Amino acid sequence: MTNDNETIRRFRRPAPRLTALPSHKFPIGVRVVQKSGAPTDADSFHVTRHLPDAGAGLQYRMKRDRDGQERVVVESALELVTGDDSIQ
């Protein structure tokens, strides 16, 4: 006859490790510009949606203020418009 504690120890699985999910740097509604080129207010975008990491980093869906064009950009290619009070 085997000890119950010994049986439990033998078949116990290690607890799965929980890893923290990365969080987005820019909240929805904030105004951002792409880092490439000289940033101007005419080329500013509003973040409309957070998208998951697709292998290149966290992504954002954005809409251009000037003409409504939408695009998806990785977080590393964005910077906050200074002095922006548009966080909703």
SVG drawing of the C-alpha trace seen along z (x, -y; Angstrom):
<svg xmlns="http://www.w3.org/2000/svg" viewBox="-13 -72 26 74">
<polyline fill="none" stroke="black" stroke-width="0.4" points="0.0,0.0 1.4,-3.4 1.2,-6.6 -1.4,-9.0 0.9,-12.0 3.6,-10.2 1.2,-9.5 0.0,-13.1 3.6,-14.4 4.5,-12.0 1.6,-13.1 1.5,-16.8 2.1,-19.1 3.9,-22.4 1.7,-25.4 1.7,-27.3 3.8,-30.5 1.9,-33.7 3.5,-36.3 2.5,-39.9 1.0,-41.0 2.6,-44.1 0.4,-47.2 0.0,-49.9 1.9,-53.2 -0.7,-55.5 -4.3,-55.5 -7.2,-55.6 -8.1,-59.1 -4.6,-60.6 -2.9,-62.4 0.3,-61.0 2.7,-61.4 4.9,-58.9 8.6,-59.3 9.7,-59.1 10.2,-62.6 9.5,-66.0 6.3,-65.8 3.7,-68.4 0.2,-69.0 -1.1,-68.3 0.3,-64.7 -1.1,-64.0 -3.3,-61.0 -5.7,-60.0 -5.4,-56.5 -8.7,-54.7 -8.0,-51.2 -5.4,-49.0 -4.2,-46.0 -2.2,-43.0 1.4,-42.2 1.8,-40.6 5.5,-39.9 6.9,-43.4 5.5,-45.0 2.2,-46.3 0.1,-47.9 -2.3,-50.8 -5.1,-51.6 -5.0,-55.4 -7.0,-57.9 -5.4,-61.0 -7.0,-64.3 -6.6,-66.0 -8.3,-63.6 -9.6,-60.6 -7.1,-58.2 -6.7,-55.1 -3.6,-53.0 -2.0,-50.5 1.4,-51.3 3.6,-49.6 4.2,-51.4 7.9,-51.9 7.2,-54.2 5.0,-56.6 5.5,-59.5 3.0,-61.6 2.1,-65.1 3.5,-67.5 1.0,-69.6 -1.9,-67.3 -5.0,-67.6 -7.2,-65.3 -7.0,-62.2 -10.6,-61.0"/>
</svg>
